[in-house]
Amino acid sequence: MTHRFHPLFGRDFEFVAHRQNWGEDRVHLHDENGELFSLPAGWTDVAPVDPFVVVADGRCAFTTDGLLAVADLIDRRRAQRDGDEDVRRITP
């Protein structure tokens, strides 16, 4: 596990397979109890290192893809919140 903000960061697991599942690049692993689980390949050392991360050399806490994902999440939350204004609330 190489994703530094994941609770399993730094732990090693038994590799099972690397494949595309439903359009997502995933790595399948066994934990210490033999249970099968999967993670995004980008969170492991199976996927090639993002060139931006290499060039930034630790000087940037965020990647472009990460920032775009956060911006998308904020847009979706705003749209959801704005939709709530159309609903009238009944208060006692």
N, C-alpha and C positions, 0 to 999 in steps of 0.2 A: 504494500500500500504506500504510494508515494504522494497522495493528496494530503498536503500538510495540515489541512483543517478537519480532516476526517478522524473520528475517534480511533480508528484502527491504524493510523499513520505509523509507519516504521515496522509493522508486523509482517511476517512472511507467511504465506499460505501455499498449499500444494496446488500447482497449476493443473487444470484439467483441459481447458479448451479456450480458443480465441475465435469468436465468430460474430457474424452480424445477426442480431435478433430484432425483428420488427424495425429494421432500418437503423438500429443503434449498434455501434461497435462495443461488444461486451467481452469480458474475460470471466470464465467460469472457474471457480476454485473450491477446494475443500478446506473447511476450518479444522481446528485441532480435534474436533469430535467426529470428523468425517462427513459433516453436513455440507451439501453442495449449495453454493451461493454464487451470485454474479455481481460484477461491478462494471461501471463504464471503463473501457480500456484506458482512457486518458488518466485515470486515477492510479494506474499501475505502471510498472516499468516495461510492460509488454509493448505499449505504443511508443512510437518515436517521440523524443522530447520536442515540445513546441519550440520552434526557432526563436520566437519572441522571448521565451523564458531564458534561453541560452544567452541571447544578446543582452538582455536586461541584467543578467548575472546577479539576481537578488535585489536589484535597485528599484524594482516596481512590484508592488504587492498584487496588482491586478493585470489580467491579460485582456486583450481586446475582446475576445469571445466572452469572457466573464462579465465585462462591463456592458456588452450588448445584451447579455442575458438578464442582467439586473435592470437595464433600461426597459426591456420588454416586460419584466415582472411589474415594474412600477406603472407602465402604461395599462397593463391588464387590471391592476388594483384600482387605478383611477377610474377606468371604465366601469368597473364593478361598483365602486362607490358612487359614481355619477348616476348609475342606473337605480341605486337605492333611493335617490331623491324623488323618483316618480311614485314611490310607495308612500301612502299616507300612514302615519303612525297613530294608533289609538292609545291615548294615555288615560289612566283612571282618574 
